[in-house]
Amino acid sequence: MKKTLTSVLLSLILTLTASGCAPELYERLLISAIGVDRTATGCRVTVLTSETTEDGGQSTFSGEGDTVPEALSQIALESGRTPLYSHNAAILFGMQCAESGIAEQLDFFIRHYDSRPTAKVFLAEDTAESVLLQTDLTAERFMQLSNGAKYSGAAADVNLLQLVNGLYGVNTTAALPVLRADDLPTPVGTAVLQSYRLCAVLTPAETQGLSALQGTLSGGEFTVKDEAFGTVSLKVRSTNSNIIFTGTAEQPKFTARIHVIAEVSAVTNTAKHVGNEAFPRFETALANCTEERIAAYLKAANGADAAGLSEVIFRTAPNVWREMGESRTEKLSKAEITFHVTAEVQRVEEEDIPYF
C-alpha cells in the first residue's frame, strides 16, 4: 500500500513539473481596461494595467495584430507578462470598429473564459487608444462614467452582457455611451448600433428622449421657463411608457403614451413661495420638453429601432411580425409614431411650507 501511494505521488509531481505551474502574480498583467481600434490590416489593442508592486499605479501597453488575441500576444511579448483579464472593468471600442462592424472585435470578449460579462462597454468618439492614454486615468473613472450616465440619463449605461444581447437578439438594438478624450474621458452622447454597425450618434437630449420613449428614464434635469418663477429645474425621478401597435405589415403605426414623474430642484426667482397653483404650469412645461426630446430622438435615429418597436409587434401581433419578414427593418424605419406625454411634478413637503 505504501509503495502504491509513493508511486501515485511521484506520478503527480512529474505531471505538475511537465505541465508547469500557474504564473505568479508578478508575472501577470492585471488588466483594468481594454481598448480596441481597427487598423488597415487588423486591429490595435491598448490596455490599462494595474501594477502588482507595493507602489501600485497604472501603466499602458499597446500591440497590433490581425485579431484581438494576436495583438494581446504582442503585448505579452513586449511586457514579458501574461495578461489577466478577470479584473477587467471596461472595454472601449474605437469609432472605426462601429462604423465598419463591431462583431469581429467583439468576438474575443464573448469567447474568452476570463472575460467578465459585467465589464462596462464604451465607444470612443475617435480612437480607443487616445482615451486610454489620458494622464491619471484609472478603472474607477469608468465606473464613475457608468454611474453618471445612470444618474443623468444623458448617455447609455451598458455592460458586455447587455451589448451582446442587444447585438445578437432577435428584436433588439444595441446602444453604447460615446466618450471624448479630454483630460479625463467625457461622455458626449450615445451610439446606436443595428446589425453590428453604427446607425446614429445621439446627443444627451436625444438620449433622454429615447429613454423616455422606452420608459426607462430615471434621472436628469429638465430646465423649463415659467412666467412667475423664471428658469425652473425639474429632476426626473421615473418614467413609464406604453407603446401600442396600430398599423399593418405594409404601413406600421404606433401610439405611445409616456408619463414622467419629477420634482422641483431649483427656481431662479426665489422671492416667491412656490404654491400649488404653479405645479400645473410646471407639468405642462415638462411634458412639452419631454415631447421635444422624443421628437429629436426620432429625427436623429436614422432608421434604427432603438425604442424596440419590432419587439412590440412580435409580442402583440406575431402574425404581422412574420408577414413583414426580411423587410421588417426597412418598413419600421418609415413607421408612423404618435406619442403623447403627461407629467407629474411631485408636491414634496418643502414646497408647502415657508422658507426656514
C-alpha positions in Angstrom: 0.0 0.0 0.0 2.8 2.4 1.0 4.6 1.6 -2.3 1.5 2.3 -4.3 0.9 5.7 -2.6 4.5 6.7 -3.2 4.1 5.8 -6.9 1.0 7.9 -7.2 2.6 10.9 -5.5 5.7 10.6 -7.8 3.4 10.5 -10.9 1.6 13.6 -9.7 4.8 15.5 -9.1 6.1 14.6 -12.6 2.8 15.7 -14.2 2.9 19.1 -12.5 6.5 19.5 -13.4 5.8 18.7 -17.0 2.8 20.9 -17.3 4.2 23.8 -15.4 2.5 25.8 -12.6 0.3 28.9 -13.0 2.2 32.1 -13.3 3.0 34.1 -10.2 1.1 37.4 -9.6 4.2 39.4 -10.5 4.3 37.6 -13.9 0.8 38.8 -14.7 -0.6 41.9 -16.3 -3.6 42.9 -14.3 -5.7 44.5 -17.0 -8.3 47.0 -15.8 -9.4 48.4 -19.2 -9.0 47.2 -22.8 -9.3 49.4 -25.9 -9.7 48.1 -29.5 -9.1 50.1 -32.7 -9.4 48.9 -36.3 -6.3 49.3 -38.5 -5.8 48.8 -42.2 -4.5 45.2 -41.6 -6.3 44.2 -38.4 -6.6 45.8 -35.0 -4.6 47.7 -32.4 -5.2 46.9 -28.7 -4.3 49.2 -25.9 -4.6 48.0 -22.3 -4.6 49.9 -19.0 -3.0 47.8 -16.3 -2.7 47.9 -12.5 0.8 47.4 -11.2 1.4 44.5 -8.7 4.2 46.2 -6.9 3.8 47.8 -3.5 3.6 51.3 -5.1 0.7 50.3 -7.3 0.0 52.7 -10.1 -1.2 52.3 -13.7 0.6 51.5 -17.0 -0.5 51.2 -20.6 0.7 48.8 -23.3 -0.2 48.5 -27.0 0.1 45.8 -29.6 -1.1 45.1 -33.1 -2.2 42.0 -34.9 -4.7 40.5 -37.4 -7.0 39.7 -34.4 -7.5 40.9 -30.8 -5.8 37.8 -29.3 -2.8 38.3 -31.6 -2.5 41.9 -30.6 -2.7 40.9 -26.9 0.1 38.3 -27.5 2.2 41.2 -28.8 1.6 43.0 -25.5 2.7 39.9 -23.6 5.9 39.7 -25.7 6.6 43.4 -25.0 5.9 43.3 -21.3 7.2 39.8 -20.5 4.0 39.1 -18.5 0.8 37.1 -19.1 -2.4 39.2 -19.4 -5.0 38.5 -16.7 -8.5 39.6 -17.9 -10.6 38.6 -14.9 -10.1 42.0 -13.3 -11.0 43.9 -16.4 -13.7 46.6 -15.7 -14.1 48.4 -19.0 -14.0 47.6 -22.8 -13.6 50.5 -25.2 -14.0 50.3 -29.0 -12.8 52.9 -31.4 -15.3 54.6 -33.7 -14.0 52.8 -36.8 -14.9 49.5 -35.2 -18.5 50.6 -35.0 -18.6 52.2 -38.5 -17.3 49.0 -40.2 -19.0 46.5 -37.9 -18.1 45.6 -34.3 -18.7 41.8 -34.4 -15.2 40.8 -35.3 -13.5 42.8 -32.5 -16.3 41.8 -30.0 -15.9 38.0 -30.5 -12.8 37.7 -28.3 -14.6 39.2 -25.3 -17.6 36.8 -25.8 -15.4 33.6 -26.1 -12.6 34.1 -23.6 -13.3 32.2 -20.4 -11.8 35.1 -18.2 -14.0 37.8 -19.8 -16.3 39.5 -17.4 -19.9 39.9 -18.6 -20.3 42.8 -16.1 -17.5 44.9 -17.7 -18.8 48.2 -18.9 -18.6 48.9 -22.6 -17.9 52.3 -24.3 -17.4 53.7 -27.8 -14.6 56.3 -28.3 -15.5 59.4 -30.3 -12.2 58.9 -32.1 -9.8 56.1 -31.1 -9.9 53.9 -28.0 -6.1 54.4 -27.7 -6.5 58.2 -27.4 -8.8 57.7 -24.4 -6.7 55.2 -22.6 -3.5 57.2 -22.9 -5.0 60.1 -20.9 -3.0 61.1 -17.8 -4.2 59.8 -14.4 -6.9 57.6 -16.0 -8.0 54.7 -13.7 -10.6 51.9 -13.8 -12.5 53.8 -11.2 -13.1 56.6 -13.7 -15.0 54.2 -16.0 -17.2 53.3 -13.0 -17.9 56.9 -12.4 -18.8 57.4 -16.0 -21.2 54.5 -15.8 -22.9 55.9 -12.7 -23.0 59.4 -14.2 -24.9 58.0 -17.2 -27.4 56.3 -15.0 -28.0 59.4 -12.8 -28.2 61.9 -15.6 -30.0 59.9 -18.3 -27.8 61.7 -20.8 -25.9 58.6 -22.0 -26.3 54.8 -22.1 -25.1 52.6 -19.3 -24.2 49.2 -20.9 -22.2 46.2 -19.8 -20.8 43.4 -22.0 -23.8 41.1 -21.5 -26.3 43.8 -22.4 -24.3 44.7 -25.5 -24.2 41.1 -26.7 -28.0 40.7 -26.1 -28.6 43.9 -28.0 -26.5 42.9 -31.0 -27.4 39.2 -31.2 -31.1 39.3 -30.0 -34.0 38.8 -32.5 -35.8 42.1 -32.0 -33.1 44.3 -30.3 -30.8 47.2 -31.0 -27.6 48.0 -29.0 -26.6 51.3 -27.6 -23.2 52.4 -26.3 -22.0 55.6 -24.4 -19.7 57.7 -26.5 -16.5 59.1 -24.8 -14.4 62.0 -25.8 -10.7 62.0 -25.0 -10.4 65.2 -22.8 -8.1 65.5 -19.8 -10.3 62.7 -18.5 -12.7 60.8 -20.7 -16.0 62.7 -21.0 -19.4 61.2 -22.2 -20.8 63.2 -25.2 -23.7 61.1 -26.3 -25.0 57.6 -27.2 -24.2 55.5 -30.2 -27.0 53.3 -31.6 -25.8 50.1 -33.4 -28.0 47.9 -35.6 -26.8 44.8 -37.4 -23.4 45.3 -35.6 -22.9 48.7 -37.3 -23.2 52.3 -36.2 -26.6 53.8 -37.2 -26.7 57.1 -35.3 -25.0 59.1 -32.6 -27.4 60.7 -30.2 -26.9 63.9 -28.2 -27.6 63.8 -24.5 -31.0 65.4 -25.0 -31.8 62.9 -27.8 -30.7 60.1 -25.5 -33.1 61.3 -22.8 -35.8 61.3 -25.5 -35.1 57.7 -26.4 -35.1 56.7 -22.7 -38.4 58.5 -22.1 -40.0 56.7 -25.1 -38.7 53.4 -23.7 -40.0 54.2 -20.2 -36.5 53.8 -18.7 -35.6 57.5 -17.9 -35.0 57.8 -14.2 -32.6 60.7 -13.9 -31.6 64.0 -15.3 -32.5 67.7 -15.0 -35.1 69.2 -17.4 -34.9 73.0 -17.4 -38.1 74.9 -18.3 -39.3 78.5 -18.3 -42.1 79.8 -16.1 -43.9 83.1 -16.1 -43.6 83.6 -12.4 -40.5 81.7 -11.4 -38.2 82.2 -14.3 -36.0 79.2 -15.0 -37.2 76.1 -13.2 -35.1 72.9 -12.9 -37.1 69.7 -12.7 -35.4 66.5 -11.5 -36.8 63.4 -13.3 -37.5 60.5 -10.9 -39.1 57.9 -13.2 -41.0 57.4 -16.5 -43.3 54.7 -17.8 -44.3 54.1 -21.4 -46.9 52.1 -23.2 -46.4 51.6 -26.9 -49.2 50.1 -28.9 -49.0 48.8 -32.5 -52.0 50.1 -34.5 -50.9 49.6 -38.2 -50.4 46.9 -40.7 -47.4 45.0 -42.1 -47.2 47.4 -45.0 -47.9 50.6 -43.0 -46.7 50.1 -39.4 -48.1 52.7 -37.0 -47.6 53.1 -33.2 -49.2 55.1 -30.4 -47.1 55.8 -27.4 -48.3 57.2 -24.0 -45.5 58.3 -21.7 -45.8 59.5 -18.1 -43.0 61.4 -16.4 -42.6 61.9 -12.7 -40.3 64.7 -11.4 -39.8 67.2 -8.6 -38.7 70.8 -8.4 -34.9 71.0 -7.7 -34.4 74.8 -8.2 -36.0 78.0 -9.3 -34.2 81.2 -10.3 -36.8 83.6 -8.8 -36.7 82.7 -5.2 -38.5 85.8 -3.9 -41.8 84.0 -4.2 -43.1 80.9 -2.4 -43.9 78.0 -4.8 -47.6 77.4 -4.3 -49.8 74.6 -5.6 -51.1 76.8 -8.4 -47.6 76.7 -10.1 -47.4 73.0 -10.4 -49.9 72.5 -13.3 -47.7 75.0 -15.3 -44.6 73.1 -14.4 -46.2 69.8 -15.5 -47.3 71.2 -18.8 -43.8 72.6 -19.5 -42.2 69.3 -18.5 -44.5 67.3 -20.8 -43.7 69.7 -23.7 -40.0 69.5 -23.1 -40.1 65.7 -23.0 -42.1 65.6 -26.2 -39.5 67.8 -27.9 -36.7 65.4 -26.8 -38.6 62.4 -28.1 -39.2 64.1 -31.4 -35.5 65.0 -31.6 -34.6 61.3 -31.0 -36.9 60.1 -33.7 -35.5 62.5 -36.2 -31.9 61.5 -35.3 -32.5 57.7 -35.1 -31.6 57.2 -38.8 -33.9 54.3 -39.1 -32.6 52.4 -36.1 -35.2 50.6 -33.9 -33.6 51.6 -30.6 -37.1 52.0 -29.0 -37.9 48.4 -29.5 -40.8 48.8 -32.0 -40.1 45.4 -33.6 -40.5 43.8 -30.1 -43.9 45.4 -29.7 -45.1 43.9 -32.9 -43.6 40.5 -32.0 -45.4 40.4 -28.7 -48.8 41.9 -29.6 -49.2 41.0 -33.3 -46.9 38.0 -34.1 -48.7 37.3 -37.4 -47.9 40.8 -38.7 -44.3 40.4 -37.5 -44.0 37.2 -39.6 -45.7 38.8 -42.6 -43.2 41.7 -42.5 -40.3 39.1 -42.9 -37.0 40.3 -44.2 -38.3 43.8 -45.0 -39.1 44.4 -41.3 -36.2 46.8 -40.7 -36.9 48.9 -43.8 -40.6 49.2 -43.0 -40.0 50.1 -39.4 -37.6 52.8 -40.4 -40.6 54.5 -42.0 -43.1 53.8 -39.3 -45.5 56.5 -38.1 -45.3 57.1 -34.3 -47.8 59.2 -32.5 -46.9 60.0 -28.9 -48.5 61.9 -26.0 -46.7 62.8 -22.8 -48.2 63.6 -19.4 -46.2 64.8 -16.4 -46.5 64.8 -12.7 -44.4 67.2 -10.6 -44.5 65.9 -7.0 -45.6 68.3 -4.2 -42.8 67.5 -1.8 -43.1 68.9 1.7 -40.5 71.6 1.2 -42.8 73.3 -1.4 -45.8 73.6 1.0 -44.0 75.3 4.0 -42.4 78.8 4.3 -38.6 79.1 3.9 -36.7 78.3 7.1 
